[in-house]
Amino acid sequence: MNWDRIEGNWKQFKGSAMQQWGKLTDDQLDVVAGKRDVLLGRIQEVYGVSRDEGEKQLEAWQAGLEEMSQSSEATVVPGPK
């Protein structure tokens, strides 16, 4: 999933971000507004991690969103009757 899609649908993804980074407040995530660099900065600030570590966390979270998106888009084939 590309970041433009995350940014465009931030209200939908904000809950997932809050689960991933529980120390970030609702207000902080509102300020992020889907901007990747702002989210990275908040993660670094609140969790005291390096830029590289923050990038790894963001990439893992983004990959998880991709997996959830693909599984929800999977076609359900009804079984035999």
Residue, then its C-alpha position, 0 to 999 in steps of 0.5 A: m500500500n503506498w503512502d498516498r493511500i494512507e494519507g488520503n484515508w488517514k482517519q481510517f488508518k489512525g486507529s491502527a497507528m494508535q494500536q501500533w504506537g500506543k504512547l501517541t495521543d489522539d491529538q498527536l495523530d490528528v496533527v500527523a494527518g497522514k504525513r509520513d515524515v511527521l509520524l516518523g518524527r513523533i515516533q522518534e520523539v515519544y519513543g526515543v528511537s533513531r530515525d532508522e528504527g522509526e523507519k523500520q517500524l513504519e515500514a513494518w506497520q505499512a506492510g501489515l496494512e498491506e496484508m490486511s488490505q489484501s486479506s479483506e479483498a480476497t474473494v470468498v468462494p462458497g463451498p458445495k451445497 
